[in-house]
Amino acid sequence: MQSSDSNKPQQRFEDLRGILRYVPQFRQRVFVIALDGALMRQSVFTHLLQDVAVLQSLNIEVVLVFGARAQIRELAEQRGVTLSSDDGMGRTDKATLEIAIEAITRQASELVADLTALEMPVAVSNALAVHPAGVIDGVDQECTGRIERVDVESLGAIVKADIIPVLMPLGYDGRGNTLRLNSDAVAIEVAIALRAAKVIFVSEAGVTNEEGKRIAQLSVADAREIYLRKEPGKDVNLLSKLRHGALACQEGVPRVHIVDGTQEEALLSELFSNEGVGTMIHADDYQQIREARISDVPALLSMMQQSVDDAALVPRTREQVQQKIRDFFVLEMDGNPIGSVAVHDYVENGTKIAEIACLFVKRSHKNKGHGQKLVTYAEDTARKRGCARICALSTQAFRFFEEKLGYQESDVSNLPKSRREKHDQSGRNSKVLTKNL
Ligand SMILES: CC(C)(COP(=O)(O)OP(=O)(O)OC[C@H]1O[C@@H](n2cnc3c(N)ncnc32)[C@H](O)[C@@H]1OP(=O)(O)O)[C@@H](O)C(=O)NCCC(=O)NCCS
């Protein structure tokens, strides 16, 4: 019998391979990581920061934001101050602001010390242009701030210099006033402005359903619904993350993750495994499929090369793709193309017929439903263009069309004349599949 120790090195190499699979799509993408203040006192926090160092070493551009609710509450208790609000969402009176400034600046200092100990260069940034939140529902919010703008230039320059910007849940207006901000709002505003690939809320708990089971994925609509239901007993901290997460996705951040930071390796496991360990909020599926642009052509060609080599796809030149670029669609994940499909249409005896071509999903993303999604999208596109029928020519994926998408193998006579001629000349002997739309 093998001892468990003898399995360990093998296990580590597998882990490394697993991680490296994700590296090309994450490289030089901005990840905004929002740390719950409560975690900063736990032993797991050092490991969490080490995981942040791993991300940075993989050329991921990290921005750190932290919350301060736990520290503010604790300090208020010590000083006997009653807080007007502890999370930067409600009204912040003068006494609460004083407590918040003290707690937050101490936390920033400790965080910089911890990051310095890990040899990570950091810069505490004031890149947020902030105004007083004003009067909301008839209540003067006093020292609560609202983020007006993010100074993308200065923040971007810090990130590009491999320095981690640290943003506090405090803002400064043009008159020299300090205002209290909500850290979830800071995280998403920065992510939207920097066009981040991800926001990761590292929280003190995870999002679960009624049975206490982790919810692995939520659409924007689902996340908003849970937030709006505001069931009693639900963790307000998590509800705020769901609300802000949905907002970020709506504004173009492809993925928002909420992970339970008290679990060892939660951050890396969420990012570098298919199943994840937290909850991912994603923008609606179709938003991931978009029209191809000329600038996508090199990526499309290199992505398809493997299937061309395997004779599953017909080789195409850059010019051929460029000429028909309006027919091409790209499936994007975290801002990177991971699949494609093209819809060409023909007119035969007054009837419009579409052909699905260049259907492709990157090897690392296969078997997750993307292929079927791309075909369904192509069918919808063909329908919108007034096509009555759609066909596909396939050498190796005919079963996929038949079994997963309801296509039927048919005769070459069902192809439009010009396409039939090309098919006969190619010698590929592809099978013809059709579906009425
Ligand atoms: C065909 C292709 C687009 C499918 O993409 P995908 O994202 O992996 O597909 P999905 O996740 O939507 O569907 C996966 C299911 O289809 C099945 N499937 C995938 N490719 C298949 C094939 N070539 N033949 C039979 N079944 C196939 C899988 O076994 C899986 O079945 P399961 O759900 O029962 O486990 C992808 O494999 C690919 O890019 N292939 C190379 C290029 C190619 O052949 N393109 C078609 C040219 S017309």
The ligand as an SDF file (V2000), in Angstrom:
LIG
                    3D

 48 50  0  0  0  0  0  0  0  0999 V2000
  -17.5960   20.3390  -30.6980 C   0  0  0  0  0  0  0  0  0  0  0  0
  -17.2670   21.3760  -29.6570 C   0  0  0  0  0  0  0  0  0  0  0  0
  -17.5480   22.7680  -30.2020 C   0  0  0  0  0  0  0  0  0  0  0  0
  -18.1190   21.1130  -28.3820 C   0  0  0  0  0  0  0  0  0  0  0  0
  -17.8570   22.1310  -27.4240 O   0  0  0  0  0  0  0  0  0  0  0  0
  -18.1160   21.9380  -25.8430 P   0  0  0  0  0  0  0  0  0  0  0  0
  -18.1610   23.3030  -25.2490 O   0  0  0  0  0  0  0  0  0  0  0  0
  -17.1400   20.9800  -25.2860 O   0  0  0  0  0  0  0  0  0  0  0  0
  -19.5680   21.2760  -25.8290 O   0  0  0  0  0  0  0  0  0  0  0  0
  -20.6600   21.3230  -24.6720 P   0  0  0  0  0  0  0  0  0  0  0  0
  -19.9870   21.5060  -23.3720 O   0  0  0  0  0  0  0  0  0  0  0  0
  -21.7450   22.2470  -25.0540 O   0  0  0  0  0  0  0  0  0  0  0  0
  -21.2630   19.8400  -24.7750 O   0  0  0  0  0  0  0  0  0  0  0  0
  -20.5550   18.7670  -24.2570 C   0  0  0  0  0  0  0  0  0  0  0  0
  -21.2790   17.4850  -24.5910 C   0  0  0  0  0  0  0  0  0  0  0  0
  -21.1610   17.2350  -26.0120 O   0  0  0  0  0  0  0  0  0  0  0  0
  -20.4190   16.0370  -26.2180 C   0  0  0  0  0  0  0  0  0  0  0  0
  -19.5190   16.2340  -27.3440 N   0  0  0  0  0  0  0  0  0  0  0  0
  -18.5980   17.1950  -27.4970 C   0  0  0  0  0  0  0  0  0  0  0  0
  -17.9390   17.0290  -28.6610 N   0  0  0  0  0  0  0  0  0  0  0  0
  -18.4580   15.9270  -29.2290 C   0  0  0  0  0  0  0  0  0  0  0  0
  -18.1860   15.2370  -30.4390 C   0  0  0  0  0  0  0  0  0  0  0  0
  -17.2400   15.6390  -31.2770 N   0  0  0  0  0  0  0  0  0  0  0  0
  -18.9370   14.1680  -30.7200 N   0  0  0  0  0  0  0  0  0  0  0  0
  -19.9000   13.6990  -29.8710 C   0  0  0  0  0  0  0  0  0  0  0  0
  -20.1960   14.3500  -28.7040 N   0  0  0  0  0  0  0  0  0  0  0  0
  -19.4820   15.4270  -28.3880 C   0  0  0  0  0  0  0  0  0  0  0  0
  -19.6450   15.8200  -24.9310 C   0  0  0  0  0  0  0  0  0  0  0  0
  -19.3200   14.4640  -24.7560 O   0  0  0  0  0  0  0  0  0  0  0  0
  -20.6130   16.3090  -23.8780 C   0  0  0  0  0  0  0  0  0  0  0  0
  -21.6090   15.3440  -23.6620 O   0  0  0  0  0  0  0  0  0  0  0  0
  -22.2600   15.1120  -22.1750 P   0  0  0  0  0  0  0  0  0  0  0  0
  -22.8940   16.4350  -21.8160 O   0  0  0  0  0  0  0  0  0  0  0  0
  -23.2530   14.0250  -22.3850 O   0  0  0  0  0  0  0  0  0  0  0  0
  -21.1310   14.7690  -21.2940 O   0  0  0  0  0  0  0  0  0  0  0  0
  -15.7840   21.2890  -29.2150 C   0  0  0  0  0  0  0  0  0  0  0  0
  -15.5130   19.9720  -28.8070 O   0  0  0  0  0  0  0  0  0  0  0  0
  -14.7640   21.6590  -30.2760 C   0  0  0  0  0  0  0  0  0  0  0  0
  -14.3360   22.7910  -30.3580 O   0  0  0  0  0  0  0  0  0  0  0  0
  -14.3270   20.6860  -31.1160 N   0  0  0  0  0  0  0  0  0  0  0  0
  -13.3070   20.9160  -32.1180 C   0  0  0  0  0  0  0  0  0  0  0  0
  -13.8170   21.6960  -33.3150 C   0  0  0  0  0  0  0  0  0  0  0  0
  -15.0150   21.0460  -33.9940 C   0  0  0  0  0  0  0  0  0  0  0  0
  -15.0820   19.8460  -34.1820 O   0  0  0  0  0  0  0  0  0  0  0  0
  -15.9770   21.8970  -34.3670 N   0  0  0  0  0  0  0  0  0  0  0  0
  -17.1780   21.5260  -35.0700 C   0  0  0  0  0  0  0  0  0  0  0  0
  -17.0160   21.8940  -36.5040 C   0  0  0  0  0  0  0  0  0  0  0  0
  -18.5780   21.8190  -37.2770 S   0  0  0  0  0  0  0  0  0  0  0  0
  1  2  1  0
  2  3  1  0
  2  4  1  0
  2 36  1  0
  4  5  1  0
  5  6  1  0
  6  7  2  0
  6  8  1  0
  6  9  1  0
  9 10  1  0
 10 11  2  0
 10 12  1  0
 10 13  1  0
 13 14  1  0
 14 15  1  0
 15 16  1  0
 15 30  1  0
 16 17  1  0
 17 18  1  0
 17 28  1  0
 18 19  1  0
 18 27  1  0
 19 20  2  0
 20 21  1  0
 21 22  1  0
 21 27  2  0
 22 23  1  0
 22 24  2  0
 24 25  1  0
 25 26  2  0
 26 27  1  0
 28 29  1  0
 28 30  1  0
 30 31  1  0
 31 32  1  0
 32 33  2  0
 32 34  1  0
 32 35  1  0
 36 37  1  0
 36 38  1  0
 38 39  2  0
 38 40  1  0
 40 41  1  0
 41 42  1  0
 42 43  1  0
 43 44  2  0
 43 45  1  0
 45 46  1  0
 46 47  1  0
 47 48  1  0
M  END
$$$$
